[in-house]
Amino acid sequence: MYRHIVLAALCVTTGYAFAGELDTLQGGGIDLGGFRGVVYYTQADNSFRVVATIAESEAGLPVRFEATLDEGQSFTISVPGRVDEPSQAVEISRANGKLFVAGAEPAPELIRASH
């Protein structure tokens, strides 16, 4: 059943960038450049079971990330950019009993060494 919820939410949220607080089983869209998807969580005991699913397009193969977050924990999903473009990242964190989704700072630009 959860699989159907995620797939339906993924279809609805294409092109929608979400940043903010989520409630239990409330799907939020995420946008990582060419990758779009959805994130939601369920509560189990004192932990949040977070599930994020992204795909490169509607026809692209989806990739799922799962994590169990306790109070004060977070994780980041990042997608590398093309040459001379920054990576895209989203941070999912738990604070004060709530789940937050926000764009993360891009990685510092790499400098190529001359030959």
C-alpha positions as CSV (number, residue, x, y, z in Angstrom):
1,M,0.0,0.0,0.0
2,Y,2.8,2.5,0.9
3,R,4.3,1.8,-2.6
4,H,1.1,3.0,-4.2
5,I,1.1,6.2,-2.0
6,V,4.7,7.0,-3.0
7,L,4.1,6.4,-6.7
8,A,0.9,8.5,-6.7
9,A,2.6,11.3,-4.8
10,L,5.6,11.2,-7.2
11,C,3.3,11.7,-10.2
12,V,1.5,14.6,-8.5
13,T,4.6,16.4,-7.3
14,T,6.6,16.4,-10.5
15,G,8.1,19.8,-10.9
16,Y,7.2,20.9,-7.4
17,A,10.0,21.8,-5.0
18,F,9.2,21.4,-1.3
19,A,10.9,23.0,1.6
20,G,9.5,22.9,5.1
21,E,7.9,20.7,7.7
22,L,6.1,17.5,7.0
23,D,3.5,15.6,9.0
24,T,3.3,11.8,9.3
25,L,2.4,10.3,5.9
26,Q,2.2,13.7,4.3
27,G,4.3,13.5,1.0
28,G,6.5,16.4,0.1
29,G,8.0,16.9,-3.3
30,I,11.8,17.3,-3.8
31,D,13.6,18.7,-6.8
32,L,17.3,17.9,-7.4
33,G,17.9,19.4,-10.8
34,G,16.9,16.7,-13.3
35,F,15.8,14.4,-10.5
36,R,12.4,14.8,-8.9
37,G,10.6,12.8,-6.2
38,V,8.8,12.6,-3.0
39,V,9.6,12.2,0.7
40,Y,7.4,11.0,3.5
41,Y,7.8,9.4,7.0
42,T,6.0,7.1,9.4
43,Q,6.5,7.0,13.2
44,A,7.7,3.8,14.9
45,D,8.3,4.0,18.7
46,N,10.5,7.1,19.1
47,S,11.9,7.1,15.6
48,F,10.9,8.4,12.2
49,R,11.2,6.0,9.3
50,V,11.9,8.3,6.4
51,V,11.4,7.2,2.7
52,A,12.5,9.4,-0.2
53,T,12.1,8.2,-3.8
54,I,13.6,10.1,-6.8
55,A,13.8,9.5,-10.5
56,E,15.4,11.3,-13.4
57,S,12.1,11.6,-15.3
58,E,8.7,9.9,-15.3
59,A,10.2,7.1,-17.4
60,G,13.4,7.0,-15.3
61,L,14.2,4.2,-12.9
62,P,13.2,5.3,-9.4
63,V,15.8,5.2,-6.6
64,R,14.6,4.9,-3.0
65,F,16.4,6.1,0.1
66,E,15.3,4.9,3.6
67,A,16.6,6.1,7.0
68,T,15.5,5.9,10.6
69,L,16.0,9.3,12.3
70,D,16.1,9.9,16.0
71,E,15.8,13.4,17.5
72,G,18.6,15.7,16.2
73,Q,19.6,13.5,13.3
74,S,19.6,14.3,9.5
75,F,20.7,12.9,6.2
76,T,21.5,14.4,2.8
77,I,20.6,13.2,-0.7
78,S,22.8,14.8,-3.4
79,V,23.0,14.5,-7.2
80,P,26.2,15.6,-8.9
81,G,26.0,18.4,-11.4
82,R,27.3,18.3,-15.0
83,V,30.8,19.6,-15.7
84,D,31.2,23.1,-14.3
85,E,27.8,22.9,-12.6
86,P,27.2,22.6,-8.8
87,S,25.7,19.5,-7.3
88,Q,22.1,19.6,-6.1
89,A,21.3,18.4,-2.6
90,V,18.4,18.2,-0.1
91,E,18.7,17.7,3.6
92,I,16.1,15.8,5.6
93,S,16.3,16.4,9.4
94,R,14.4,15.8,12.6
95,A,14.2,18.5,15.2
96,N,11.8,19.2,18.0
97,G,9.7,16.1,17.1
98,K,9.2,17.3,13.5
99,L,10.6,16.4,10.1
100,F,12.1,19.1,7.9
101,V,13.1,19.1,4.3
102,A,15.4,21.8,2.9
103,G,17.8,22.5,0.1
104,A,21.3,21.9,1.3
105,E,24.3,24.0,0.5
106,P,26.0,22.9,-2.8
107,A,29.4,21.2,-2.5
108,P,32.3,23.6,-3.0
109,E,33.4,24.0,-6.6
110,L,36.3,21.8,-7.5
111,I,39.3,23.3,-9.2
112,R,41.0,21.3,-12.0
113,A,44.7,21.0,-11.9
114,S,46.6,22.0,-15.0
115,H,48.7,19.3,-16.7
